[in-house]
Amino acid sequence: MSAATADDIAAALGDLAVRLPAAPTVEQLAPIVARLSRRERAVLALVFERLAEEPGAEQLSA
């Protein structure tokens, strides 16, 4: 997915959110994030920072 467009990535995230029965736990996410490179973790952090800045962001954590 390295050549994916922003729309492709957004669609994949949306699809994933719909398929998950519940929010992933820290215990589930920690090993996945640990395998990411430093750059990948930085990008992931930026994605979530930007999501938090969006109008209606309080609904994302519900």
N, CA, C, O and CB atoms as a CASP TS submission, in Angstrom:
PFRMAT TS
TARGET T0000
AUTHOR 0000-0000-0000
METHOD Language model
MODEL 1
PARENT N/A
ATOM      1  N   MET     1       0.823  -1.198   0.000  1.00  0.00           N
ATOM      2  CA  MET     1       0.000   0.000   0.000  1.00  0.00           C
ATOM      3  C   MET     1       0.864   1.258   0.000  1.00  0.00           C
ATOM      4  O   MET     1       0.349   2.345   0.261  1.00  0.00           O
ATOM      5  CB  MET     1      -0.934   0.001   1.206  1.00  0.00           C
ATOM      6  N   SER     2       2.135   1.144  -0.279  1.00  0.00           N
ATOM      7  CA  SER     2       3.022   2.296  -0.221  1.00  0.00           C
ATOM      8  C   SER     2       2.671   3.357  -1.254  1.00  0.00           C
ATOM      9  O   SER     2       2.959   4.533  -1.036  1.00  0.00           O
ATOM     10  CB  SER     2       4.444   1.856  -0.413  1.00  0.00           C
ATOM     11  N   ALA     3       2.056   2.978  -2.374  1.00  0.00           N
ATOM     12  CA  ALA     3       1.696   3.941  -3.400  1.00  0.00           C
ATOM     13  C   ALA     3       0.240   4.394  -3.277  1.00  0.00           C
ATOM     14  O   ALA     3      -0.290   5.038  -4.183  1.00  0.00           O
ATOM     15  CB  ALA     3       1.938   3.347  -4.772  1.00  0.00           C
ATOM     16  N   ALA     4      -0.390   4.069  -2.186  1.00  0.00           N
ATOM     17  CA  ALA     4      -1.798   4.410  -2.004  1.00  0.00           C
ATOM     18  C   ALA     4      -1.983   5.917  -1.904  1.00  0.00           C
ATOM     19  O   ALA     4      -1.145   6.635  -1.357  1.00  0.00           O
ATOM     20  CB  ALA     4      -2.359   3.727  -0.754  1.00  0.00           C
ATOM     21  N   THR     5      -3.090   6.366  -2.442  1.00  0.00           N
ATOM     22  CA  THR     5      -3.424   7.779  -2.340  1.00  0.00           C
ATOM     23  C   THR     5      -4.055   8.046  -0.972  1.00  0.00           C
ATOM     24  O   THR     5      -4.402   7.120  -0.238  1.00  0.00           O
ATOM     25  CB  THR     5      -4.383   8.209  -3.488  1.00  0.00           C
ATOM     26  N   ALA     6      -4.192   9.306  -0.656  1.00  0.00           N
ATOM     27  CA  ALA     6      -4.844   9.677   0.605  1.00  0.00           C
ATOM     28  C   ALA     6      -6.261   9.111   0.656  1.00  0.00           C
ATOM     29  O   ALA     6      -6.715   8.663   1.709  1.00  0.00           O
ATOM     30  CB  ALA     6      -4.874  11.215   0.771  1.00  0.00           C
ATOM     31  N   ASP     7      -6.957   9.132  -0.478  1.00  0.00           N
ATOM     32  CA  ASP     7      -8.318   8.584  -0.519  1.00  0.00           C
ATOM     33  C   ASP     7      -8.321   7.081  -0.263  1.00  0.00           C
ATOM     34  O   ASP     7      -9.200   6.567   0.429  1.00  0.00           O
ATOM     35  CB  ASP     7      -8.972   8.880  -1.872  1.00  0.00           C
ATOM     36  N   ASP     8      -7.327   6.371  -0.827  1.00  0.00           N
ATOM     37  CA  ASP     8      -7.226   4.923  -0.604  1.00  0.00           C
ATOM     38  C   ASP     8      -7.018   4.619   0.877  1.00  0.00           C
ATOM     39  O   ASP     8      -7.648   3.720   1.434  1.00  0.00           O
ATOM     40  CB  ASP     8      -6.070   4.324  -1.436  1.00  0.00           C
ATOM     41  N   ILE     9      -6.137   5.373   1.493  1.00  0.00           N
ATOM     42  CA  ILE     9      -5.830   5.159   2.909  1.00  0.00           C
ATOM     43  C   ILE     9      -7.047   5.491   3.769  1.00  0.00           C
ATOM     44  O   ILE     9      -7.378   4.749   4.693  1.00  0.00           O
ATOM     45  CB  ILE     9      -4.616   6.016   3.341  1.00  0.00           C
ATOM     46  N   ALA    10      -7.711   6.605   3.465  1.00  0.00           N
ATOM     47  CA  ALA    10      -8.908   6.982   4.217  1.00  0.00           C
ATOM     48  C   ALA    10      -9.988   5.912   4.081  1.00  0.00           C
ATOM     49  O   ALA    10     -10.651   5.570   5.060  1.00  0.00           O
ATOM     50  CB  ALA    10      -9.442   8.344   3.734  1.00  0.00           C
ATOM     51  N   ALA    11     -10.167   5.385   2.877  1.00  0.00           N
ATOM     52  CA  ALA    11     -11.165   4.338   2.665  1.00  0.00           C
ATOM     53  C   ALA    11     -10.809   3.080   3.451  1.00  0.00           C
ATOM     54  O   ALA    11     -11.683   2.444   4.040  1.00  0.00           O
ATOM     55  CB  ALA    11     -11.290   4.010   1.171  1.00  0.00           C
ATOM     56  N   ALA    12      -9.539   2.725   3.459  1.00  0.00           N
ATOM     57  CA  ALA    12      -9.104   1.533   4.203  1.00  0.00           C
ATOM     58  C   ALA    12      -9.334   1.714   5.698  1.00  0.00           C
ATOM     59  O   ALA    12      -9.778   0.785   6.373  1.00  0.00           O
ATOM     60  CB  ALA    12      -7.617   1.237   3.932  1.00  0.00           C
ATOM     61  N   LEU    13      -9.037   2.901   6.222  1.00  0.00           N
ATOM     62  CA  LEU    13      -9.275   3.165   7.645  1.00  0.00           C
ATOM     63  C   LEU    13     -10.766   3.112   7.961  1.00  0.00           C
ATOM     64  O   LEU    13     -11.169   2.559   8.984  1.00  0.00           O
ATOM     65  CB  LEU    13      -8.696   4.536   8.045  1.00  0.00           C
ATOM     66  N   GLY    14     -11.574   3.683   7.091  1.00  0.00           N
ATOM     67  CA  GLY    14     -13.023   3.641   7.295  1.00  0.00           C
ATOM     68  C   GLY    14     -13.556   2.223   7.268  1.00  0.00           C
ATOM     69  O   GLY    14     -14.378   1.851   8.105  1.00  0.00           O
ATOM     70  N   ASP    15     -13.092   1.424   6.309  1.00  0.00           N
ATOM     71  CA  ASP    15     -13.509   0.020   6.228  1.00  0.00           C
ATOM     72  C   ASP    15     -13.107  -0.744   7.484  1.00  0.00           C
ATOM     73  O   ASP    15     -13.886  -1.535   8.018  1.00  0.00           O
ATOM     74  CB  ASP    15     -12.899  -0.650   4.990  1.00  0.00           C
ATOM     75  N   LEU    16     -11.893  -0.502   7.946  1.00  0.00           N
ATOM     76  CA  LEU    16     -11.411  -1.178   9.148  1.00  0.00           C
ATOM     77  C   LEU    16     -12.262  -0.812  10.358  1.00  0.00           C
ATOM     78  O   LEU    16     -12.628  -1.680  11.150  1.00  0.00           O
ATOM     79  CB  LEU    16      -9.944  -0.825   9.408  1.00  0.00           C
ATOM     80  N   ALA    17     -12.574   0.472  10.501  1.00  0.00           N
ATOM     81  CA  ALA    17     -13.373   0.925  11.639  1.00  0.00           C
ATOM     82  C   ALA    17     -14.744   0.258  11.651  1.00  0.00           C
ATOM     83  O   ALA    17     -15.263  -0.074  12.717  1.00  0.00           O
ATOM     84  CB  ALA    17     -13.531   2.446  11.608  1.00  0.00           C
ATOM     85  N   VAL    18     -15.328   0.062  10.484  1.00  0.00           N
ATOM     86  CA  VAL    18     -16.650  -0.563  10.395  1.00  0.00           C
ATOM     87  C   VAL    18     -16.580  -2.046  10.756  1.00  0.00           C
ATOM     88  O   VAL    18     -17.509  -2.579  11.362  1.00  0.00           O
ATOM     89  CB  VAL    18     -17.230  -0.392   8.980  1.00  0.00           C
ATOM     90  N   ARG    19     -15.492  -2.709  10.391  1.00  0.00           N
ATOM     91  CA  ARG    19     -15.376  -4.156  10.614  1.00  0.00           C
ATOM     92  C   ARG    19     -14.984  -4.531  12.035  1.00  0.00           C
ATOM     93  O   ARG    19     -15.235  -5.658  12.462  1.00  0.00           O
ATOM     94  CB  ARG    19     -14.374  -4.731   9.667  1.00  0.00           C
ATOM     95  N   LEU    20     -14.382  -3.623  12.767  1.00  0.00           N
ATOM     96  CA  LEU    20     -13.953  -3.955  14.126  1.00  0.00           C
ATOM     97  C   LEU    20     -15.162  -4.054  15.051  1.00  0.00           C
ATOM     98  O   LEU    20     -16.013  -3.165  15.042  1.00  0.00           O
ATOM     99  CB  LEU    20     -12.956  -2.901  14.656  1.00  0.00           C
ATOM    100  N   PRO    21     -15.253  -5.115  15.847  1.00  0.00           N
ATOM    101  CA  PRO    21     -16.376  -5.246  16.767  1.00  0.00           C
ATOM    102  C   PRO    21     -16.289  -4.251  17.929  1.00  0.00           C
ATOM    103  O   PRO    21     -17.307  -3.880  18.514  1.00  0.00           O
ATOM    104  CB  PRO    21     -16.439  -6.667  17.305  1.00  0.00           C
ATOM    105  N   ALA    22     -15.086  -3.830  18.252  1.00  0.00           N
ATOM    106  CA  ALA    22     -14.859  -2.865  19.339  1.00  0.00           C
ATOM    107  C   ALA    22     -13.527  -2.173  19.080  1.00  0.00           C
ATOM    108  O   ALA    22     -12.727  -2.613  18.255  1.00  0.00           O
ATOM    109  CB  ALA    22     -14.867  -3.570  20.754  1.00  0.00           C
ATOM    110  N   ALA    23     -13.313  -1.095  19.793  1.00  0.00           N
ATOM    111  CA  ALA    23     -12.036  -0.391  19.652  1.00  0.00           C
ATOM    112  C   ALA    23     -10.900  -1.303  20.098  1.00  0.00           C
ATOM    113  O   ALA    23     -11.025  -1.999  21.106  1.00  0.00           O
ATOM    114  CB  ALA    23     -12.032   0.926  20.475  1.00  0.00           C
ATOM    115  N   PRO    24      -9.793  -1.306  19.359  1.00  0.00           N
ATOM    116  CA  PRO    24      -8.656  -2.136  19.778  1.00  0.00           C
ATOM    117  C   PRO    24      -8.087  -1.637  21.098  1.00  0.00           C
ATOM    118  O   PRO    24      -8.134  -0.444  21.400  1.00  0.00           O
ATOM    119  CB  PRO    24      -7.558  -2.141  18.695  1.00  0.00           C
ATOM    120  N   THR    25      -7.555  -2.557  21.869  1.00  0.00           N
ATOM    121  CA  THR    25      -6.967  -2.197  23.158  1.00  0.00           C
ATOM    122  C   THR    25      -5.502  -1.825  22.982  1.00  0.00           C
ATOM    123  O   THR    25      -4.894  -2.108  21.949  1.00  0.00           O
ATOM    124  CB  THR    25      -7.109  -3.354  24.166  1.00  0.00           C
ATOM    125  N   VAL    26      -4.953  -1.197  23.992  1.00  0.00           N
ATOM    126  CA  VAL    26      -3.530  -0.858  23.983  1.00  0.00           C
ATOM    127  C   VAL    26      -2.702  -2.127  23.838  1.00  0.00           C
ATOM    128  O   VAL    26      -1.694  -2.141  23.131  1.00  0.00           O
ATOM    129  CB  VAL    26      -3.135  -0.096  25.273  1.00  0.00           C
ATOM    130  N   GLU    27      -3.123  -3.179  24.501  1.00  0.00           N
ATOM    131  CA  GLU    27      -2.392  -4.447  24.431  1.00  0.00           C
ATOM    132  C   GLU    27      -2.377  -5.017  23.017  1.00  0.00           C
ATOM    133  O   GLU    27      -1.403  -5.658  22.621  1.00  0.00           O
ATOM    134  CB  GLU    27      -3.007  -5.461  25.386  1.00  0.00           C
ATOM    135  N   GLN    28      -3.435  -4.793  22.258  1.00  0.00           N
ATOM    136  CA  GLN    28      -3.481  -5.262  20.877  1.00  0.00           C
ATOM    137  C   GLN    28      -2.656  -4.371  19.953  1.00  0.00           C
ATOM    138  O   GLN    28      -2.006  -4.858  19.028  1.00  0.00           O
ATOM    139  CB  GLN    28      -4.923  -5.322  20.391  1.00  0.00           C
ATOM    140  N   LEU    29      -2.686  -3.077  20.205  1.00  0.00           N
ATOM    141  CA  LEU    29      -2.002  -2.130  19.324  1.00  0.00           C
ATOM    142  C   LEU    29      -0.506  -2.024  19.573  1.00  0.00           C
ATOM    143  O   LEU    29       0.261  -1.794  18.638  1.00  0.00           O
ATOM    144  CB  LEU    29      -2.616  -0.782  19.472  1.00  0.00           C
ATOM    145  N   ALA    30      -0.082  -2.188  20.814  1.00  0.00           N
ATOM    146  CA  ALA    30       1.331  -1.983  21.163  1.00  0.00           C
ATOM    147  C   ALA    30       2.291  -2.805  20.308  1.00  0.00           C
ATOM    148  O   ALA    30       3.258  -2.241  19.797  1.00  0.00           O
ATOM    149  CB  ALA    30       1.550  -2.322  22.614  1.00  0.00           C
ATOM    150  N   PRO    31       2.074  -4.108  20.125  1.00  0.00           N
ATOM    151  CA  PRO    31       3.027  -4.866  19.309  1.00  0.00           C
ATOM    152  C   PRO    31       3.019  -4.455  17.836  1.00  0.00           C
ATOM    153  O   PRO    31       4.048  -4.532  17.165  1.00  0.00           O
ATOM    154  CB  PRO    31       2.726  -6.341  19.417  1.00  0.00           C
ATOM    155  N   ILE    32       1.871  -4.022  17.335  1.00  0.00           N
ATOM    156  CA  ILE    32       1.792  -3.568  15.945  1.00  0.00           C
ATOM    157  C   ILE    32       2.585  -2.281  15.777  1.00  0.00           C
ATOM    158  O   ILE    32       3.385  -2.149  14.851  1.00  0.00           O
ATOM    159  CB  ILE    32       0.319  -3.357  15.515  1.00  0.00           C
ATOM    160  N   VAL    33       2.358  -1.338  16.675  1.00  0.00           N
ATOM    161  CA  VAL    33       3.056  -0.053  16.606  1.00  0.00           C
ATOM    162  C   VAL    33       4.551  -0.240  16.838  1.00  0.00           C
ATOM    163  O   VAL    33       5.362   0.461  16.233  1.00  0.00           O
ATOM    164  CB  VAL    33       2.478   0.932  17.638  1.00  0.00           C
ATOM    165  N   ALA    34       4.919  -1.168  17.697  1.00  0.00           N
ATOM    166  CA  ALA    34       6.336  -1.413  17.983  1.00  0.00           C
ATOM    167  C   ALA    34       7.095  -1.871  16.739  1.00  0.00           C
ATOM    168  O   ALA    34       8.295  -1.627  16.621  1.00  0.00           O
ATOM    169  CB  ALA    34       6.476  -2.458  19.087  1.00  0.00           C
ATOM    170  N   ARG    35       6.408  -2.529  15.818  1.00  0.00           N
ATOM    171  CA  ARG    35       7.059  -3.005  14.592  1.00  0.00           C
ATOM    172  C   ARG    35       7.196  -1.915  13.533  1.00  0.00           C
ATOM    173  O   ARG    35       7.875  -2.117  12.527  1.00  0.00           O
ATOM    174  CB  ARG    35       6.282  -4.168  14.016  1.00  0.00           C
ATOM    175  N   LEU    36       6.567  -0.772  13.743  1.00  0.00           N
ATOM    176  CA  LEU    36       6.668   0.324  12.782  1.00  0.00           C
ATOM    177  C   LEU    36       8.016   1.016  12.911  1.00  0.00           C
ATOM    178  O   LEU    36       8.621   1.038  13.983  1.00  0.00           O
ATOM    179  CB  LEU    36       5.527   1.336  12.988  1.00  0.00           C
ATOM    180  N   SER    37       8.471   1.575  11.812  1.00  0.00           N
ATOM    181  CA  SER    37       9.703   2.364  11.863  1.00  0.00           C
ATOM    182  C   SER    37       9.417   3.680  12.583  1.00  0.00           C
ATOM    183  O   SER    37       8.262   4.045  12.805  1.00  0.00           O
ATOM    184  CB  SER    37      10.266   2.626  10.427  1.00  0.00           C
ATOM    185  N   ARG    38      10.460   4.365  12.932  1.00  0.00           N
ATOM    186  CA  ARG    38      10.301   5.658  13.603  1.00  0.00           C
ATOM    187  C   ARG    38       9.499   6.622  12.732  1.00  0.00           C
ATOM    188  O   ARG    38       8.631   7.342  13.226  1.00  0.00           O
ATOM    189  CB  ARG    38      11.678   6.265  13.940  1.00  0.00           C
ATOM    190  N   ARG    39       9.791   6.631  11.452  1.00  0.00           N
ATOM    191  CA  ARG    39       9.063   7.504  10.516  1.00  0.00           C
ATOM    192  C   ARG    39       7.587   7.101  10.431  1.00  0.00           C
ATOM    193  O   ARG    39       6.706   7.961  10.429  1.00  0.00           O
ATOM    194  CB  ARG    39       9.711   7.447   9.108  1.00  0.00           C
ATOM    195  N   GLU    40       7.325   5.816  10.364  1.00  0.00           N
ATOM    196  CA  GLU    40       5.940   5.350  10.304  1.00  0.00           C
ATOM    197  C   GLU    40       5.171   5.732  11.562  1.00  0.00           C
ATOM    198  O   GLU    40       4.007   6.125  11.485  1.00  0.00           O
ATOM    199  CB  GLU    40       5.896   3.837  10.106  1.00  0.00           C
ATOM    200  N   ARG    41       5.815   5.619  12.716  1.00  0.00           N
ATOM    201  CA  ARG    41       5.152   6.020  13.968  1.00  0.00           C
ATOM    202  C   ARG    41       4.874   7.514  13.973  1.00  0.00           C
ATOM    203  O   ARG    41       3.828   7.946  14.457  1.00  0.00           O
ATOM    204  CB  ARG    41       6.015   5.641  15.190  1.00  0.00           C
ATOM    205  N   ALA    42       5.797   8.309  13.440  1.00  0.00           N
ATOM    206  CA  ALA    42       5.601   9.759  13.385  1.00  0.00           C
ATOM    207  C   ALA    42       4.409  10.105  12.494  1.00  0.00           C
ATOM    208  O   ALA    42       3.601  10.968  12.837  1.00  0.00           O
ATOM    209  CB  ALA    42       6.878  10.460  12.869  1.00  0.00           C
ATOM    210  N   VAL    43       4.304   9.436  11.362  1.00  0.00           N
ATOM    211  CA  VAL    43       3.180   9.680  10.459  1.00  0.00           C
ATOM    212  C   VAL    43       1.869   9.261  11.117  1.00  0.00           C
ATOM    213  O   VAL    43       0.872   9.980  11.040  1.00  0.00           O
ATOM    214  CB  VAL    43       3.376   8.923   9.129  1.00  0.00           C
ATOM    215  N   LEU    44       1.872   8.113  11.756  1.00  0.00           N
ATOM    216  CA  LEU    44       0.672   7.641  12.447  1.00  0.00           C
ATOM    217  C   LEU    44       0.245   8.631  13.530  1.00  0.00           C
ATOM    218  O   LEU    44      -0.942   8.920  13.677  1.00  0.00           O
ATOM    219  CB  LEU    44       0.919   6.252  13.063  1.00  0.00           C
ATOM    220  N   ALA    45       1.197   9.143  14.276  1.00  0.00           N
ATOM    221  CA  ALA    45       0.892  10.130  15.314  1.00  0.00           C
ATOM    222  C   ALA    45       0.272  11.383  14.705  1.00  0.00           C
ATOM    223  O   ALA    45      -0.673  11.941  15.262  1.00  0.00           O
ATOM    224  CB  ALA    45       2.164  10.498  16.099  1.00  0.00           C
ATOM    225  N   LEU    46       0.792  11.823  13.574  1.00  0.00           N
ATOM    226  CA  LEU    46       0.230  13.000  12.905  1.00  0.00           C
ATOM    227  C   LEU    46      -1.204  12.753  12.450  1.00  0.00           C
ATOM    228  O   LEU    46      -2.051  13.640  12.554  1.00  0.00           O
ATOM    229  CB  LEU    46       1.094  13.392  11.707  1.00  0.00           C
ATOM    230  N   VAL    47      -1.474  11.568  11.952  1.00  0.00           N
ATOM    231  CA  VAL    47      -2.836  11.238  11.523  1.00  0.00           C
ATOM    232  C   VAL    47      -3.801  11.397  12.694  1.00  0.00           C
ATOM    233  O   VAL    47      -4.857  12.013  12.554  1.00  0.00           O
ATOM    234  CB  VAL    47      -2.902   9.795  10.956  1.00  0.00           C
ATOM    235  N   PHE    48      -3.438  10.843  13.841  1.00  0.00           N
ATOM    236  CA  PHE    48      -4.340  10.922  14.988  1.00  0.00           C
ATOM    237  C   PHE    48      -4.416  12.334  15.566  1.00  0.00           C
ATOM    238  O   PHE    48      -5.464  12.732  16.074  1.00  0.00           O
ATOM    239  CB  PHE    48      -3.894   9.951  16.065  1.00  0.00           C
ATOM    240  N   GLU    49      -3.334  13.088  15.497  1.00  0.00           N
ATOM    241  CA  GLU    49      -3.387  14.487  15.929  1.00  0.00           C
ATOM    242  C   GLU    49      -4.353  15.271  15.051  1.00  0.00           C
ATOM    243  O   GLU    49      -5.154  16.059  15.553  1.00  0.00           O
ATOM    244  CB  GLU    49      -1.981  15.128  15.886  1.00  0.00           C
ATOM    245  N   ARG    50      -4.277  15.059  13.757  1.00  0.00           N
ATOM    246  CA  ARG    50      -5.166  15.767  12.828  1.00  0.00           C
ATOM    247  C   ARG    50      -6.612  15.323  13.011  1.00  0.00           C
ATOM    248  O   ARG    50      -7.526  16.146  12.940  1.00  0.00           O
ATOM    249  CB  ARG    50      -4.724  15.531  11.373  1.00  0.00           C
ATOM    250  N   LEU    51      -6.827  14.041  13.244  1.00  0.00           N
ATOM    251  CA  LEU    51      -8.190  13.567  13.507  1.00  0.00           C
ATOM    252  C   LEU    51      -8.768  14.247  14.741  1.00  0.00           C
ATOM    253  O   LEU    51      -9.939  14.625  14.758  1.00  0.00           O
ATOM    254  CB  LEU    51      -8.206  12.038  13.690  1.00  0.00           C
ATOM    255  N   ALA    52      -7.952  14.399  15.758  1.00  0.00           N
ATOM    256  CA  ALA    52      -8.408  15.027  17.003  1.00  0.00           C
ATOM    257  C   ALA    52      -8.759  16.496  16.799  1.00  0.00           C
ATOM    258  O   ALA    52      -9.563  17.049  17.549  1.00  0.00           O
ATOM    259  CB  ALA    52      -7.337  14.898  18.081  1.00  0.00           C
ATOM    260  N   GLU    53      -8.166  17.129  15.795  1.00  0.00           N
ATOM    261  CA  GLU    53      -8.424  18.545  15.524  1.00  0.00           C
ATOM    262  C   GLU    53      -9.691  18.766  14.704  1.00  0.00           C
ATOM    263  O   GLU    53     -10.191  19.888  14.629  1.00  0.00           O
ATOM    264  CB  GLU    53      -7.244  19.152  14.800  1.00  0.00           C
ATOM    265  N   GLU    54     -10.207  17.723  14.099  1.00  0.00           N
ATOM    266  CA  GLU    54     -11.376  17.846  13.227  1.00  0.00           C
ATOM    267  C   GLU    54     -12.639  18.150  14.028  1.00  0.00           C
ATOM    268  O   GLU    54     -12.779  17.698  15.165  1.00  0.00           O
ATOM    269  CB  GLU    54     -11.569  16.564  12.415  1.00  0.00           C
ATOM    270  N   PRO    55     -13.563  18.920  13.432  1.00  0.00           N
ATOM    271  CA  PRO    55     -14.850  19.135  14.093  1.00  0.00           C
ATOM    272  C   PRO    55     -15.533  17.789  14.331  1.00  0.00           C
ATOM    273  O   PRO    55     -15.530  16.920  13.460  1.00  0.00           O
ATOM    274  CB  PRO    55     -15.761  20.070  13.244  1.00  0.00           C
ATOM    275  N   GLY    56     -16.102  17.631  15.489  1.00  0.00           N
ATOM    276  CA  GLY    56     -16.755  16.373  15.841  1.00  0.00           C
ATOM    277  C   GLY    56     -15.789  15.309  16.313  1.00  0.00           C
ATOM    278  O   GLY    56     -16.163  14.141  16.419  1.00  0.00           O
ATOM    279  N   ALA    57     -14.546  15.689  16.601  1.00  0.00           N
ATOM    280  CA  ALA    57     -13.531  14.714  17.015  1.00  0.00           C
ATOM    281  C   ALA    57     -13.910  14.017  18.314  1.00  0.00           C
ATOM    282  O   ALA    57     -13.489  12.885  18.552  1.00  0.00           O
ATOM    283  CB  ALA    57     -12.181  15.396  17.176  1.00  0.00           C
ATOM    284  N   GLU    58     -14.691  14.670  19.147  1.00  0.00           N
ATOM    285  CA  GLU    58     -15.085  14.033  20.406  1.00  0.00           C
ATOM    286  C   GLU    58     -15.910  12.779  20.142  1.00  0.00           C
ATOM    287  O   GLU    58     -15.955  11.889  20.990  1.00  0.00           O
ATOM    288  CB  GLU    58     -15.879  15.015  21.282  1.00  0.00           C
ATOM    289  N   GLN    59     -16.563  12.688  18.990  1.00  0.00           N
ATOM    290  CA  GLN    59     -17.338  11.496  18.644  1.00  0.00           C
ATOM    291  C   GLN    59     -16.430  10.337  18.266  1.00  0.00           C
ATOM    292  O   GLN    59     -16.835   9.180  18.376  1.00  0.00           O
ATOM    293  CB  GLN    59     -18.300  11.799  17.496  1.00  0.00           C
ATOM    294  N   LEU    60     -15.202  10.623  17.821  1.00  0.00           N
ATOM    295  CA  LEU    60     -14.279   9.570  17.418  1.00  0.00           C
ATOM    296  C   LEU    60     -13.863   8.693  18.585  1.00  0.00           C
ATOM    297  O   LEU    60     -13.580   7.509  18.400  1.00  0.00           O
ATOM    298  CB  LEU    60     -13.056  10.173  16.775  1.00  0.00           C
ATOM    299  N   SER    61     -13.825   9.254  19.776  1.00  0.00           N
ATOM    300  CA  SER    61     -13.381   8.474  20.927  1.00  0.00           C
ATOM    301  C   SER    61     -14.530   7.739  21.608  1.00  0.00           C
ATOM    302  O   SER    61     -14.306   6.943  22.520  1.00  0.00           O
ATOM    303  CB  SER    61     -12.691   9.375  21.926  1.00  0.00           C
ATOM    304  N   ALA    62     -15.742   7.999  21.176  1.00  0.00           N
ATOM    305  CA  ALA    62     -16.915   7.361  21.795  1.00  0.00           C
ATOM    306  C   ALA    62     -17.099   5.945  21.314  1.00  0.00           C
ATOM    307  O   ALA    62     -18.037   5.267  21.734  1.00  0.00           O
ATOM    308  CB  ALA    62     -18.173   8.161  21.508  1.00  0.00           C
TER
END
